Amino acid sequence: MEMNRKMSLVGLSCIFPVPNITKTKEFYVERLGFRAVEYF
């Protein structure tokens, strides 16, 4: 059970430099179905 819990917490993180982070976020949310988490 501990392994399943760890895997669910890790998830998928895509962090890389892009010229327009807002457009990139919209693409991931609208086209790929990701959930956005804004840190700043």
PyMOL Python script that loads the backbone (N, CA, C, O; Angstrom):
from pymol import cmd

cmd.read_pdbstr("""\
ATOM      1  N   MET A   1       0.830  -1.196   0.000  1.00  0.00           N
ATOM      2  CA  MET A   1       0.000   0.000   0.000  1.00  0.00           C
ATOM      3  C   MET A   1       0.871   1.255   0.000  1.00  0.00           C
ATOM      4  O   MET A   1       0.530   2.246  -0.646  1.00  0.00           O
ATOM      5  N   GLU A   2       1.976   1.219   0.709  1.00  0.00           N
ATOM      6  CA  GLU A   2       2.867   2.389   0.772  1.00  0.00           C
ATOM      7  C   GLU A   2       3.360   2.785  -0.614  1.00  0.00           C
ATOM      8  O   GLU A   2       3.455   3.975  -0.915  1.00  0.00           O
ATOM      9  N   MET A   3       3.672   1.811  -1.460  1.00  0.00           N
ATOM     10  CA  MET A   3       4.162   2.104  -2.808  1.00  0.00           C
ATOM     11  C   MET A   3       3.080   2.806  -3.630  1.00  0.00           C
ATOM     12  O   MET A   3       3.386   3.759  -4.347  1.00  0.00           O
ATOM     13  N   ASN A   4       1.834   2.364  -3.547  1.00  0.00           N
ATOM     14  CA  ASN A   4       0.742   3.007  -4.290  1.00  0.00           C
ATOM     15  C   ASN A   4       0.551   4.442  -3.837  1.00  0.00           C
ATOM     16  O   ASN A   4       0.295   5.324  -4.656  1.00  0.00           O
ATOM     17  N   ARG A   5       0.670   4.678  -2.568  1.00  0.00           N
ATOM     18  CA  ARG A   5       0.520   6.032  -2.039  1.00  0.00           C
ATOM     19  C   ARG A   5       1.629   6.930  -2.574  1.00  0.00           C
ATOM     20  O   ARG A   5       1.368   8.067  -2.965  1.00  0.00           O
ATOM     21  N   LYS A   6       2.852   6.436  -2.596  1.00  0.00           N
ATOM     22  CA  LYS A   6       3.976   7.213  -3.115  1.00  0.00           C
ATOM     23  C   LYS A   6       3.767   7.556  -4.581  1.00  0.00           C
ATOM     24  O   LYS A   6       3.993   8.696  -4.988  1.00  0.00           O
ATOM     25  N   MET A   7       3.344   6.595  -5.369  1.00  0.00           N
ATOM     26  CA  MET A   7       3.151   6.818  -6.799  1.00  0.00           C
ATOM     27  C   MET A   7       2.086   7.880  -7.042  1.00  0.00           C
ATOM     28  O   MET A   7       2.234   8.699  -7.949  1.00  0.00           O
ATOM     29  N   SER A   8       1.019   7.884  -6.255  1.00  0.00           N
ATOM     30  CA  SER A   8      -0.036   8.869  -6.469  1.00  0.00           C
ATOM     31  C   SER A   8       0.433  10.269  -6.091  1.00  0.00           C
ATOM     32  O   SER A   8      -0.057  11.252  -6.648  1.00  0.00           O
ATOM     33  N   LEU A   9       1.365  10.374  -5.162  1.00  0.00           N
ATOM     34  CA  LEU A   9       1.876  11.684  -4.761  1.00  0.00           C
ATOM     35  C   LEU A   9       2.870  12.246  -5.769  1.00  0.00           C
ATOM     36  O   LEU A   9       2.980  13.461  -5.929  1.00  0.00           O
ATOM     37  N   VAL A  10       3.586  11.369  -6.441  1.00  0.00           N
ATOM     38  CA  VAL A  10       4.590  11.819  -7.397  1.00  0.00           C
ATOM     39  C   VAL A  10       3.925  12.403  -8.627  1.00  0.00           C
ATOM     40  O   VAL A  10       4.244  13.527  -9.014  1.00  0.00           O
ATOM     41  N   GLY A  11       3.021  11.686  -9.249  1.00  0.00           N
ATOM     42  CA  GLY A  11       2.313  12.159 -10.428  1.00  0.00           C
ATOM     43  C   GLY A  11       3.245  12.493 -11.570  1.00  0.00           C
ATOM     44  O   GLY A  11       4.317  11.902 -11.704  1.00  0.00           O
ATOM     45  N   LEU A  12       2.837  13.437 -12.391  1.00  0.00           N
ATOM     46  CA  LEU A  12       3.618  13.847 -13.549  1.00  0.00           C
ATOM     47  C   LEU A  12       3.847  15.346 -13.472  1.00  0.00           C
ATOM     48  O   LEU A  12       2.894  16.123 -13.417  1.00  0.00           O
ATOM     49  N   SER A  13       5.088  15.747 -13.468  1.00  0.00           N
ATOM     50  CA  SER A  13       5.422  17.165 -13.422  1.00  0.00           C
ATOM     51  C   SER A  13       6.219  17.530 -14.657  1.00  0.00           C
ATOM     52  O   SER A  13       7.238  16.905 -14.953  1.00  0.00           O
ATOM     53  N   CYS A  14       5.761  18.533 -15.372  1.00  0.00           N
ATOM     54  CA  CYS A  14       6.478  19.020 -16.555  1.00  0.00           C
ATOM     55  C   CYS A  14       6.970  20.429 -16.253  1.00  0.00           C
ATOM     56  O   CYS A  14       6.197  21.386 -16.302  1.00  0.00           O
ATOM     57  N   ILE A  15       8.232  20.552 -15.947  1.00  0.00           N
ATOM     58  CA  ILE A  15       8.806  21.858 -15.630  1.00  0.00           C
ATOM     59  C   ILE A  15       9.942  22.110 -16.601  1.00  0.00           C
ATOM     60  O   ILE A  15      10.956  21.413 -16.569  1.00  0.00           O
ATOM     61  N   PHE A  16       9.781  23.095 -17.457  1.00  0.00           N
ATOM     62  CA  PHE A  16      10.811  23.442 -18.425  1.00  0.00           C
ATOM     63  C   PHE A  16      10.586  24.884 -18.861  1.00  0.00           C
ATOM     64  O   PHE A  16       9.456  25.368 -18.795  1.00  0.00           O
ATOM     65  N   PRO A  17      11.622  25.579 -19.303  1.00  0.00           N
ATOM     66  CA  PRO A  17      11.476  26.977 -19.704  1.00  0.00           C
ATOM     67  C   PRO A  17      10.704  27.113 -21.020  1.00  0.00           C
ATOM     68  O   PRO A  17      11.009  26.433 -22.000  1.00  0.00           O
ATOM     69  N   VAL A  18       9.720  27.981 -21.032  1.00  0.00           N
ATOM     70  CA  VAL A  18       8.931  28.259 -22.235  1.00  0.00           C
ATOM     71  C   VAL A  18       8.749  29.769 -22.347  1.00  0.00           C
ATOM     72  O   VAL A  18       8.769  30.462 -21.330  1.00  0.00           O
ATOM     73  N   PRO A  19       8.572  30.296 -23.563  1.00  0.00           N
ATOM     74  CA  PRO A  19       8.420  31.740 -23.733  1.00  0.00           C
ATOM     75  C   PRO A  19       7.121  32.290 -23.138  1.00  0.00           C
ATOM     76  O   PRO A  19       7.102  33.424 -22.659  1.00  0.00           O
ATOM     77  N   ASN A  20       6.040  31.509 -23.158  1.00  0.00           N
ATOM     78  CA  ASN A  20       4.760  31.991 -22.637  1.00  0.00           C
ATOM     79  C   ASN A  20       4.133  30.900 -21.775  1.00  0.00           C
ATOM     80  O   ASN A  20       3.489  29.985 -22.289  1.00  0.00           O
ATOM     81  N   ILE A  21       4.323  31.000 -20.476  1.00  0.00           N
ATOM     82  CA  ILE A  21       3.857  29.961 -19.558  1.00  0.00           C
ATOM     83  C   ILE A  21       2.337  29.877 -19.519  1.00  0.00           C
ATOM     84  O   ILE A  21       1.783  28.800 -19.299  1.00  0.00           O
ATOM     85  N   THR A  22       1.652  31.011 -19.732  1.00  0.00           N
ATOM     86  CA  THR A  22       0.188  31.001 -19.705  1.00  0.00           C
ATOM     87  C   THR A  22      -0.373  30.190 -20.866  1.00  0.00           C
ATOM     88  O   THR A  22      -1.282  29.382 -20.675  1.00  0.00           O
ATOM     89  N   LYS A  23       0.161  30.397 -22.066  1.00  0.00           N
ATOM     90  CA  LYS A  23      -0.299  29.624 -23.229  1.00  0.00           C
ATOM     91  C   LYS A  23       0.036  28.145 -23.062  1.00  0.00           C
ATOM     92  O   LYS A  23      -0.742  27.276 -23.454  1.00  0.00           O
ATOM     93  N   THR A  24       1.187  27.871 -22.483  1.00  0.00           N
ATOM     94  CA  THR A  24       1.583  26.482 -22.255  1.00  0.00           C
ATOM     95  C   THR A  24       0.624  25.824 -21.274  1.00  0.00           C
ATOM     96  O   THR A  24       0.191  24.692 -21.488  1.00  0.00           O
ATOM     97  N   LYS A  25       0.292  26.531 -20.198  1.00  0.00           N
ATOM     98  CA  LYS A  25      -0.662  26.013 -19.212  1.00  0.00           C
ATOM     99  C   LYS A  25      -2.010  25.741 -19.863  1.00  0.00           C
ATOM    100  O   LYS A  25      -2.601  24.684 -19.639  1.00  0.00           O
ATOM    101  N   GLU A  26      -2.504  26.676 -20.665  1.00  0.00           N
ATOM    102  CA  GLU A  26      -3.792  26.498 -21.332  1.00  0.00           C
ATOM    103  C   GLU A  26      -3.781  25.268 -22.239  1.00  0.00           C
ATOM    104  O   GLU A  26      -4.762  24.527 -22.291  1.00  0.00           O
ATOM    105  N   PHE A  27      -2.686  25.052 -22.944  1.00  0.00           N
ATOM    106  CA  PHE A  27      -2.572  23.882 -23.817  1.00  0.00           C
ATOM    107  C   PHE A  27      -2.678  22.592 -23.005  1.00  0.00           C
ATOM    108  O   PHE A  27      -3.434  21.687 -23.362  1.00  0.00           O
ATOM    109  N   TYR A  28      -1.924  22.513 -21.922  1.00  0.00           N
ATOM    110  CA  TYR A  28      -1.934  21.299 -21.106  1.00  0.00           C
ATOM    111  C   TYR A  28      -3.303  21.052 -20.483  1.00  0.00           C
ATOM    112  O   TYR A  28      -3.750  19.908 -20.401  1.00  0.00           O
ATOM    113  N   VAL A  29      -3.973  22.116 -20.044  1.00  0.00           N
ATOM    114  CA  VAL A  29      -5.272  21.972 -19.398  1.00  0.00           C
ATOM    115  C   VAL A  29      -6.358  21.649 -20.426  1.00  0.00           C
ATOM    116  O   VAL A  29      -7.109  20.689 -20.251  1.00  0.00           O
ATOM    117  N   GLU A  30      -6.443  22.442 -21.492  1.00  0.00           N
ATOM    118  CA  GLU A  30      -7.535  22.301 -22.453  1.00  0.00           C
ATOM    119  C   GLU A  30      -7.356  21.117 -23.397  1.00  0.00           C
ATOM    120  O   GLU A  30      -8.318  20.398 -23.668  1.00  0.00           O
ATOM    121  N   ARG A  31      -6.164  20.905 -23.892  1.00  0.00           N
ATOM    122  CA  ARG A  31      -5.949  19.868 -24.906  1.00  0.00           C
ATOM    123  C   ARG A  31      -5.591  18.510 -24.324  1.00  0.00           C
ATOM    124  O   ARG A  31      -6.001  17.476 -24.853  1.00  0.00           O
ATOM    125  N   LEU A  32      -4.828  18.509 -23.239  1.00  0.00           N
ATOM    126  CA  LEU A  32      -4.340  17.239 -22.700  1.00  0.00           C
ATOM    127  C   LEU A  32      -5.071  16.789 -21.440  1.00  0.00           C
ATOM    128  O   LEU A  32      -4.877  15.666 -20.974  1.00  0.00           O
ATOM    129  N   GLY A  33      -5.917  17.671 -20.885  1.00  0.00           N
ATOM    130  CA  GLY A  33      -6.716  17.292 -19.729  1.00  0.00           C
ATOM    131  C   GLY A  33      -5.994  17.323 -18.395  1.00  0.00           C
ATOM    132  O   GLY A  33      -6.452  16.714 -17.428  1.00  0.00           O
ATOM    133  N   PHE A  34      -4.868  18.025 -18.330  1.00  0.00           N
ATOM    134  CA  PHE A  34      -4.133  18.145 -17.072  1.00  0.00           C
ATOM    135  C   PHE A  34      -4.846  19.124 -16.141  1.00  0.00           C
ATOM    136  O   PHE A  34      -5.677  19.915 -16.586  1.00  0.00           O
ATOM    137  N   ARG A  35      -4.527  19.071 -14.876  1.00  0.00           N
ATOM    138  CA  ARG A  35      -5.038  20.015 -13.891  1.00  0.00           C
ATOM    139  C   ARG A  35      -3.907  20.972 -13.553  1.00  0.00           C
ATOM    140  O   ARG A  35      -2.803  20.539 -13.221  1.00  0.00           O
ATOM    141  N   ALA A  36      -4.175  22.269 -13.634  1.00  0.00           N
ATOM    142  CA  ALA A  36      -3.136  23.269 -13.364  1.00  0.00           C
ATOM    143  C   ALA A  36      -3.052  23.567 -11.870  1.00  0.00           C
ATOM    144  O   ALA A  36      -4.069  23.697 -11.189  1.00  0.00           O
ATOM    145  N   VAL A  37      -1.830  23.670 -11.379  1.00  0.00           N
ATOM    146  CA  VAL A  37      -1.574  24.073  -9.996  1.00  0.00           C
ATOM    147  C   VAL A  37      -0.647  25.271 -10.062  1.00  0.00           C
ATOM    148  O   VAL A  37       0.512  25.143 -10.460  1.00  0.00           O
ATOM    149  N   GLU A  38      -1.151  26.436  -9.675  1.00  0.00           N
ATOM    150  CA  GLU A  38      -0.357  27.660  -9.752  1.00  0.00           C
ATOM    151  C   GLU A  38       0.343  27.904  -8.420  1.00  0.00           C
ATOM    152  O   GLU A  38      -0.289  27.951  -7.365  1.00  0.00           O
ATOM    153  N   TYR A  39       1.643  28.058  -8.494  1.00  0.00           N
ATOM    154  CA  TYR A  39       2.441  28.240  -7.287  1.00  0.00           C
ATOM    155  C   TYR A  39       2.722  29.693  -6.976  1.00  0.00           C
ATOM    156  O   TYR A  39       2.980  30.035  -5.822  1.00  0.00           O
ATOM    157  N   PHE A  40       2.680  30.554  -7.970  1.00  0.00           N
ATOM    158  CA  PHE A  40       3.030  31.957  -7.750  1.00  0.00           C
ATOM    159  C   PHE A  40       1.848  32.856  -7.950  1.00  0.00           C
ATOM    160  O   PHE A  40       1.966  34.073  -7.804  1.00  0.00           O
TER     161      PHE A  40
END
""", "prot")
cmd.dss("prot")
cmd.show_as("cartoon", "prot")
cmd.util.cbc("prot")
cmd.orient("prot")
